[in-house]
Amino acid sequence: MAYIDRPRVHDADAHIMEPPNWLRDHADPDIRDRLAIPSYANELVQTGDGHDPQDLDEVFARLTERMGSDEFLNNEDVDVMQRKNFAATGSFIAEDRPRVLDFIGVESQLMFNTFHNSRLFEWEHQPDLDLAYGAARAHNRGMTEFCSVDNRLLSTCYVPLADFDRSAAMAAEAIDMGAAALLIASGCPSGHSPSHRGLDPVWRQAEEAGIPIVFHVGGTGALIDPSYFNNGLPIPPDFHGGEENFRSVDYMAIPFPPMQTLATMIFDGVLERFPNLRVGVVEQGCTWLPSWLKQMESAMDAFARHEERLQALSITPREYVERQVRVTPYPTEDVGWVTEQVGPDILMFNTDYPHVEGGRRPYERFEASLGDATDEVRERFYADNFLDLMGTAVAALV
């Protein structure tokens, strides 16, 4: 029996765990040697290989062998939500991933990288755009290759927004690869707004293809000034038991980049010009939504008389969000309360598989939070809002 015992559940946030040479293996020769191996921040602890193993090739050879052993396979259906990061089924072996969807009980997973969002953002903000777009191309090849084993695995392909012409070309390339969604940074591009008219060809291609653009945590650069952590106190452990990931103070800043980026795109008319474009905000929480909607209403009241761009909007900011924006909550958030505040059309179920942050019992947490919500509200949360976001990418699954 699957972990989730209900029909029609889609997972709006899931991940591959990229092995050391994953990006290099998919890169063109001219940039391959410039792509450093990512720094693992305790994600190998769950495998029993410690915080900082020295021979990664040996570690991954051993992991691959272990995941084919009788001991591992005999328990993987029961343990699917207990095993995390590189110790989890299908975390980096693509052929194993379809079993995960069956064991969890979801009809699809929207797939993201684990280690490359911040790196892609950094490359996009340095002068060598050949490296930025070449790294994005390597990422997109790796994602589509992993997801090609099963049409229920929906790949996200990164599009840097640094150069208008290159961005349009990369969006077209990603769509031709079979991207289910175009992943863009939550933070601002270098030198221009994400709402710049020069980026309209990116949004137009996504809209015409019937696939969304998506933000994901990590694509922002530093969330807050690091001096906030110079507090004279011991550094607390993170989810992994180390010091390198999100903690309470930087957690508070996670929503700021998508709030600013989305508000700018709404005020500058991107969602007005592309009314069928869908936008997903993934792993950046949801508790910010009610106050953000109110703040945009306040901005309209304060500035609409003086700004032609606001006068040109045909509906309210809240209506754009209800029509076009979908958001994943964390399992620790009060999904029932947020739904009461913003309506049933925005939030989407997710597991964050196989990350520790997603928890071992996300379905139970979300169910408890939804409380006495109607079956219709639950249907929208577990399936319909995701299907609306993903458009043609899930047409074969409906």
N, C-alpha and C positions, 0 to 999 in steps of 0.2 A: 504494500500500500504506500502511495506517495506521501511525502511530508504534508502537502497541502491537499486536503480532501474537499475540493470544490471545483466545479467546471469553470472554464474560461478565466484563467489567470495568466497574465503576461507580466514578465519581469523587466521593468524599465531601467534597471541598472545592474549590470554584471560585468565581470572582468576576465581578461586573460592575465596570467602572471608571466611576463616576458623573461625568458632565459637570458644569460649574459650577452650573447652575440646576436640576439633577435633582430635588432635594428640594423646592425652591420650586415647580416646575412641577406637582408632585403634591399640594401643600398646599392646605388651605382658605384662603380669602382673609383670614380674621381672624388667621392666624399667619404668612402668607407672608413679609411684610416683616421678620419677626423671625428668619428663618432665614438666617444668614450663609452665604456661599459657602465651602465647605471650603478649607482651606489645603493646597495640593498640596506634598508633600515629595519633590521630585525625580522624581515619577512620569512627568513629561513629558520627561525627559532622553532616553529611548530614541527619541523622535520627532524629535530634532534641534532641539527648540525651547528647549533650555537649562533651567536650574534655576528661573528665575523669569520666565516670559514675561509681558509687560504686557497684551497684548490677547488674553484667553482666547477670546473669540468668534471672532476671526480664526484662532487656533490650531486650534480644533475644526472650523471650516469647511474649513480646509486639510487637516486629518486625514481628514475625511469624504470629501473629493474624492480624496485619495491612496489610500484604501482601496478605491475603485472603479476605480482605474487598472489598465491591463493589466500594468504592471510589478509591482504588488503582487499581483494575482490569479494571475499565472502562477507564482508561487513560494510561495503561501501554504500549500499542503499540505506542502511540504518544510520550510518555515520556521515551522510552527505552534508548535513548542516553543522556537524561537529568539527570536521577537518577543515582547517583554514589555510589560506595563502598557498605556498608551494606544497603543502601536505595534502591538499584537497584534490579530489578526482577532477580530471579535466582542466586543471589550473593552467597547465602549459602543454599538455598533450592533446591536440585537437581531436583526434579520433575518439578519445574518451569522453569528450564534452557532451555529446548527445544523451548519454546515459544520465547525466546530471539533470537535464530538463525533465526526464521521466521520473527520476527519484524525487525531485522537488515537487513536481506536479504543475509545471508551467508550460504554456504553449509556445513561448518564444523567450529569448533573452536579447536585450539590446546590449551589445558588447563594446567595452571600452578597454584601453590600455591601463596599466597600473603605474608604470614608472616614467612615462614620457610626456605627460601634459606640461609640466613645468619646464622641461627641457625644450619642447617645441615652442613654448612661449618665449623662452630666452633666446633661442635661435632666431625667432621672428623679430626680435628687438635688437639684433646686432647688425652690423653693416653688410655682411656677406649673405645676400639673399639667395645665392646659389646653394649655400649650405642649408638655409631655412627651408626652401622649397624642396631640395633634395632629401632632407631628413623627413619632411612630411610625406614625400612620395614613398620612401622606404617604410614608414609607419603604415601607410595605406595598403601597400602590398602585403605586409605582414598580417594586418587585420583581415583583409579579404581572403587571404589564403587560409587562415585559421577558421574563419566562418564558412568556408566553402564546403566543409564536410557535412553540413546539415542546413537546410534552408530556414530552420527555426533560429539559427544564430544570425543575428542582424549586425552587420559591421558598421562602425563609425569611422569615417575617413576625415583626416584633419586638413583644413584649408587655412593656411596663413593669410592674413588680411593686410600684409605690409605693402604690397604692390598691386594696384588695381588690375592690370593686364594679367599678371601671373596668377592672381587669385581666381580670376574668371576661368583661365585655362586649367588650373588645378581642380576647380569645382567640376568642370566638364570631364576631366580625367577620372576623378573619383566616382562620378556618376557612371561613367563607362565601365569602371572596375566592378560596379555592383554595389556601391555604398548604399546602405539603408538610411544613413543620416550623415550630414556634413557637420563635423565637430569644429567649432571655432573657440578661440580663447574668450573667457569671461571678461578679461581685462581689456583695456583700450589698446588698439594697434598703435604702432609707433608713428607719430607725426600727423595722424588724422583720426577722426571719429569713426566708430563702427557704423554710424549712420550716414557716412559720406556717400554722395550720389555715385561716386566712382565704383562703389561696391554693389550697386544695383544688379549688375549681371550675375553676381553670385546668388543673390536672393531669387532672381528671376529663374535661374536654372533649377534651383531647389524646388521652387513653386511649380514649375512646369513638369519636373520629374515626379512631383507628388511626394517628396521626402522632406523631412524637417531639417532645420539647423539645430544643433544642440550645444549647450554649455556643460562643462563638467568641472567639478572642484579640481584645483591644481593648475588650471590654466590662467593664472593671474599674476605670477611673480609673487613677491613677498606680500602676505596679507596685511601685516602691521609692522610698525617700526620695531626692530628687534630690541630696542631699549626697554620695551615693556617687560621683557624677561629678566632684566637686570634688577631684581627686586630684593637681593640679599637673602633669598630663600633657596633651599635645595631644589634642583630641577625635578619635577614630578615625572613618574613614568607615564608613557602613553599607552594606547590600547595594546601594543605589542610587548610592553614591558621595557621599552627603551626610551630614548629622549628625543627622537627625531621626527615624530609625527604630530598630529593635532592634539592639543590639550585645551583646557577650558578657555584660556585667554584668547588664543588665536581662533578657536571655534566661534567666538562671538563675531569675528570679522568675515567669516566665510560668505555671508550673503551680500556684502557690500558691492563687490564687482558686478554680479548679475543685476542687482537692483539699479545701479547706475547705468550699465550698458543697455538694459532693456528699456528703462525710462527714456534714455536718449533716443533710442530707436523708435519708440512710440511718439515722442514729442516731435522728432524730425521727420515723421511720416513714413517710415519704412513699412510698418504694418498697414498703413493706409494704402500705400502704393501696391502692396502685395498681400491682398486680403486672404488669399488661400495658403500663404506661407505659415507653417507651424514652427514653433520654437519650444524646445525642451530645456528645462533647467534641472540638471541631474546632480545628485549628491551635494546640494548646496542648501538643503533644508527647506522648510516651508513656513515656519512660525513668523517670519518676516512679512509674509504676503498681506495680511490684513492692514497693518500700519502703512506698508508701501503703497497699497492702493489708495488709502486715505491721503497719503502725502502727495501722490500725483493729482488727486482731486483738488487738494489745496493749491498746488502749483498752477493748475488750470485757472482756479478762481483768482489767483494773484496776478497772473501774467497774460492771460488770454486777450485782454484788451489791448496789449502793447506788442504782442508777437504774432505775426502773420502765420507762422508755421503752426501755432496752436489753433488759430482761427480756421485753418484749412482742414483740420481733423473733422471727420464726419460723425464719429461716435466718441464716447468718453474713453479715457484710459482703461477703466475697469472693463468696458465692453470689448476693447481690443484683447485684453488678457483672457477674458472668458472665451472669446472666439478662437484665439490663436496660441495661447501659452499654456504649457502643461509642466507640472513640477513634481519632483519626487521628495517625499519627506524622509527624515531619519526615523528609525523605529522608536527612538526615545521621545519623539514629538507627539503632541496631542492632536492627532489627525482629525478626531471627531470635532474638536473645538474649531480648528482651522476651517474645516469643511462648513461648519455652521456660519462662519464669518464670510467666506469667499464663495460659497456655493459648491455644488457637487461636480463641476465640470473641469477642475484644474488638477487635482492630485492624482498620483499614480502609484501603484504598488511596486516595490522593488526589494531585492534581497541583498544587493551589493556583493553577491557571491563572487569569489570565495573570501572576501576580506573580513578581517576580524571585526571591523567597525559595523558591519551589517548585523552582527549578533547571530545567535544560534536559533532563536525563536521569533523571527520578525513577524511571521503571520499571526502568532498569538498576541503579540504586542499591538499590531494594527487592529486586530479584531476587538481587543479589549477597549482600545481608544474609540473605535467607531460605535461601540455600545449599542444603543437601540436605533441606529441609523437604518433606513429602509433597505430592502433588497435592491431597489433601483440605485440608491447611493453606492451600495457595495459593488454593484455591477459596473458602475462608472469607475470606481476606484481600482478594481482588480483587472478590468479589461477595456471598457469602452473608451476611456480617456486616452489610453495608450494606443488603441487602434486609430483613434482620431488623429493623434500626433503623427503616427508612422505612415499613414496614407497608403501609397502603392507598395511600400516595402513589405507590408503584411497582407497584401491582397490574396496571395496564394494560401494564406493560413486561415482565412475567414471562411 
